Amino acid sequence: MQRKEKHALFWGAGQLAIMAGGIIWFGGAGLIPLELQLYLCALCLTVGMAGYWSGTQFFIGKLRAYHVRWMLPVILTLSGFFYYLWHLNNAWLPPGSAAALGLVMLWGGSRLVSVNNRYRWLGLTLMLRGGFNLFSAASLSPDLYKVWFVGTSILKVLTMLGLIYAVQDEIQQRYARTIDSLSHGFLIRDRRGYIHVANERCAKLLGFNSAQELIGLHVCDLLPGLTREMADHYFFRFEADGAEYPIADTAIFKLRNGNHLPVELLGSPYVERGRLYCLVQLLDISERKKKDDLLYQAARVDPVTGYCNRHALSVRLTEEVKKAAAVGRECAVLFIDLDKFKRVNDSFGHAAGDELLRNAADSLHHLLRPTDVLARFGGDEFIIVIADLAPNSAEQMAIDCADAVIAAMAKGFELSYHAISVTASVGIACYPHHGADSDTLIRNADIAMYAAKKAGRGERRVFNDAMNAVAKNALAIDGALRDAIEANEFYLVYQAITNAHTGKLTKVEALLRWNSPLLGPMPPDRFIPVAEDSGMIIALGTWVLEQACRQVGLWKHSVLDDVTISINVSAWQLADPGFVTLVSQALIRNGLSPHQLELELTERVLIEDAANVQTVLAQLRALGVGISLDDFGTGYSSLSYLTQFHLNTLKIDRAFVMDIEHSERSNSLVHAIIAMGHSLGLQLVAEGVETAGQAAILEKMGCHYLQGYHISRPILADDLLHFAGDRAAPQAQPDFVI
Ligand SMILES: Nc1nc2c(ncn2[C@@H]2O[C@@H]3COP(=O)(O)O[C@H]4[C@@H](O)[C@H](n5cnc6c(=O)[nH]c(N)nc65)O[C@@H]4COP(=O)(O)O[C@H]3[C@H]2O)c(=O)[nH]1
């Protein structure tokens, strides 16, 4: 029961006590001994007065705990006094009671009238009753009892109405205040789509002057493009069996000033008097959307040249291949590598390197039609997609374009402080002859580019089957991988991750190395995709997990006692139903506490089977294992992953860190990622830190951890132990706490 309802209860109790007194006096004559009758009447009158007094105090919020403590002794004393009076002359009982009550009512009524608007009506009726009681007391004779009874009953009804109005108004005001104080917009719609309740925040969000203006509108009046059928369909979702709440949607609201507002809607069912309504919370997500758009752009636009990046290219090429397949056309992919770029970078610095890339990209872009695509694929690699070509013309068109590219590059570039000429090697692959999908076309164009490079600088080559040796190389890798675990050909190296603030070595990333007797040392970038294609990655990942945990177990009681080990996990491993058990067993077997293990995932992993991944990650988090998102910013970067998957660490990709000193764009992007990570309570690790300048900038930006050649290259376990020992000695500052 609410506070104000309790107040009414006090009054009700007072009213009942007075009625009981009346019954005892007028109906009890002859049935109860007179002495007892007198005392009970005195007691009822006092309880009645106390009820009215305390109810009034309560209404205006002035009833204190000590009032209640004194109530009983006061009632007993006062009732004794009244009993004494009635005892002297029991004819005083009706007029005396009416007078005493009248006084209390006049007092209570005047308090209510003067204190609060809501109770004015109640106070007036109470004063009226008080006056009537005093008048009756003065004139009461047994002949007028009936008149008194009718008069007082009418007034009582008026008081009750006043009371109901006051309490209802109080409850409604409280309800309105509560929903108005919500920081989110809030509305309740009925089955037909009409709005019944809305708060001020909702009105403000949607550009209305007050919540009142929204009441009675149809939801279709708020959302452009929303039809009545769609609004009905939305409601049906709340009636569906097994639906989980809140139901989350996003929508763009059209405001009255013509602007559009992106909003997240959280809908829940709400039943009132047996009727189902839909309660919708509206969250303004324009800021979030802006950041998402920024990340979206960052994930698709190359920060140095401003043209497409690798991811955007893959999307566009897939589209072009699909279009070409649908209408029997062709398209061509040109893989371009600038031959002397590294030397430019090393000799003249990153700024000159970036300027060269920008100039080269611009002159490539001049050669293209609006429908073609230009992308920076990697450091000094560009890809051109020539789209929508007539059947059997792609190869010739691509050759002409490659010649134009080589000529354009050979002309040289006037940079700010240097004149530089570069040569380009170009590989060509055409759809449908050299591949039927984007990955194959890029891979084959890449193979052709290597062939061009081998043939000398400034060459072009069209892909052919003979070049497939490289692809066959993948087959060779696949074959050699099969027995490599048993043959002990793998080992792990460890790369230090240090606290950006204190320099303390806090985490270590385990990286896989393969020294194949058949193929020689093989970088993970080459054999991991092959292991993923063949499914062998599961066995390999299990080996890495066990080895890494075993190594951390061996580091116990050393300077690396409480280090956290970070290992890369592929999508295949997460999809394996036994993965969580595998992790928990590896922890137990090697005596590691779960916080010492962090699993690194890429955004691709998160997207591929989002529902399953979410479940597995929830289980791993429940276990206490950390989850970190690798290469953030290069893929499909979306804020929703960060909140949806309960990650605890974000690794900022090397591509951004690399340019942080020279590119304003990379700098502000890293800044934005760090700020966003902070606001989501995530730990941030910057990858690929190669210079002290980068480390200093990142530390200043609030990045928590640093990893890269500037601190240490990936090294063997024993070397890392020495490295950590050397590093630990002079550190006196406490570890950074997030
Ligand atoms: N230029 C430059 N590079 C730096 C710097 N600091 C670290 N690196 C390199 O960046 C890579 C970081 O690992 P990653 O992003 O997880 O990327 C890893 C990871 O995706 C994958 N990988 C490595 N080990 C495993 C493994 O055990 N399992 C799985 N599934 N993937 C692995 O192979 C990728 C490449 O690994 P690595 O060749 O060892 O290359 C490592 C590391 O040697 C720096 O300052 N400058």
PDBQT file of the ligand as one rigid body, heavy atoms in Angstrom, charges set to zero:
ROOT
HETATM    1  N1  LIG A 801      54.932  -5.184 -38.620  1.00  0.00    +0.000 N 
HETATM    2  C1  LIG A 801      54.737  -5.463 -37.323  1.00  0.00    +0.000 A 
HETATM    3  N2  LIG A 801      54.191  -6.645 -36.977  1.00  0.00    +0.000 NA
HETATM    4  C2  LIG A 801      54.026  -6.909 -35.659  1.00  0.00    +0.000 A 
HETATM    5  C3  LIG A 801      54.408  -6.003 -34.654  1.00  0.00    +0.000 A 
HETATM    6  N3  LIG A 801      54.101  -6.551 -33.447  1.00  0.00    +0.000 NA
HETATM    7  C4  LIG A 801      53.567  -7.740 -33.702  1.00  0.00    +0.000 A 
HETATM    8  N4  LIG A 801      53.512  -7.984 -35.027  1.00  0.00    +0.000 N 
HETATM    9  C5  LIG A 801      52.958  -9.144 -35.697  1.00  0.00    +0.000 C 
HETATM   10  O1  LIG A 801      51.563  -8.960 -35.749  1.00  0.00    +0.000 OA
HETATM   11  C6  LIG A 801      50.916 -10.220 -35.637  1.00  0.00    +0.000 C 
HETATM   12  C7  LIG A 801      49.990 -10.135 -34.456  1.00  0.00    +0.000 C 
HETATM   13  O2  LIG A 801      49.187 -11.189 -34.410  1.00  0.00    +0.000 OA
HETATM   14  P1  LIG A 801      47.695 -11.235 -34.880  1.00  0.00    +0.000 P 
HETATM   15  O3  LIG A 801      47.135  -9.873 -35.189  1.00  0.00    +0.000 OA
HETATM   16  O4  LIG A 801      46.977 -12.006 -33.836  1.00  0.00    +0.000 OA
HETATM   17  O5  LIG A 801      47.748 -12.032 -36.265  1.00  0.00    +0.000 OA
HETATM   18  C8  LIG A 801      48.165 -13.342 -36.280  1.00  0.00    +0.000 C 
HETATM   19  C9  LIG A 801      47.037 -14.327 -36.141  1.00  0.00    +0.000 C 
HETATM   20  O6  LIG A 801      45.885 -13.856 -36.799  1.00  0.00    +0.000 OA
HETATM   21  C10 LIG A 801      47.543 -15.533 -36.866  1.00  0.00    +0.000 C 
HETATM   22  N5  LIG A 801      48.045 -16.482 -35.852  1.00  0.00    +0.000 N 
HETATM   23  C11 LIG A 801      49.263 -16.550 -35.264  1.00  0.00    +0.000 A 
HETATM   24  N6  LIG A 801      49.281 -17.561 -34.353  1.00  0.00    +0.000 NA
HETATM   25  C12 LIG A 801      48.051 -18.138 -34.379  1.00  0.00    +0.000 A 
HETATM   26  C13 LIG A 801      47.443 -19.231 -33.669  1.00  0.00    +0.000 A 
HETATM   27  O7  LIG A 801      48.007 -19.857 -32.798  1.00  0.00    +0.000 OA
HETATM   28  N7  LIG A 801      46.145 -19.531 -33.991  1.00  0.00    +0.000 N 
HETATM   29  C14 LIG A 801      45.440 -18.819 -34.925  1.00  0.00    +0.000 A 
HETATM   30  N8  LIG A 801      44.186 -19.163 -35.193  1.00  0.00    +0.000 N 
HETATM   31  N9  LIG A 801      45.982 -17.788 -35.605  1.00  0.00    +0.000 NA
HETATM   32  C15 LIG A 801      47.272 -17.445 -35.335  1.00  0.00    +0.000 A 
HETATM   33  O8  LIG A 801      48.569 -15.145 -37.721  1.00  0.00    +0.000 OA
HETATM   34  C16 LIG A 801      48.671 -13.725 -37.680  1.00  0.00    +0.000 C 
HETATM   35  C17 LIG A 801      50.067 -13.293 -37.956  1.00  0.00    +0.000 C 
HETATM   36  O9  LIG A 801      50.906 -13.694 -36.956  1.00  0.00    +0.000 OA
HETATM   37  P2  LIG A 801      52.451 -13.303 -36.974  1.00  0.00    +0.000 P 
HETATM   38  O10 LIG A 801      52.996 -13.489 -38.334  1.00  0.00    +0.000 OA
HETATM   39  O11 LIG A 801      53.070 -14.004 -35.829  1.00  0.00    +0.000 OA
HETATM   40  O12 LIG A 801      52.385 -11.750 -36.711  1.00  0.00    +0.000 OA
HETATM   41  C18 LIG A 801      52.035 -11.244 -35.427  1.00  0.00    +0.000 C 
HETATM   42  C19 LIG A 801      53.182 -10.417 -34.902  1.00  0.00    +0.000 C 
HETATM   43  O13 LIG A 801      54.428 -10.963 -35.148  1.00  0.00    +0.000 OA
HETATM   44  C20 LIG A 801      54.983  -4.752 -35.055  1.00  0.00    +0.000 A 
HETATM   45  O14 LIG A 801      55.334  -3.908 -34.247  1.00  0.00    +0.000 OA
HETATM   46  N10 LIG A 801      55.126  -4.541 -36.409  1.00  0.00    +0.000 N 
ENDROOT
TORSDOF 0
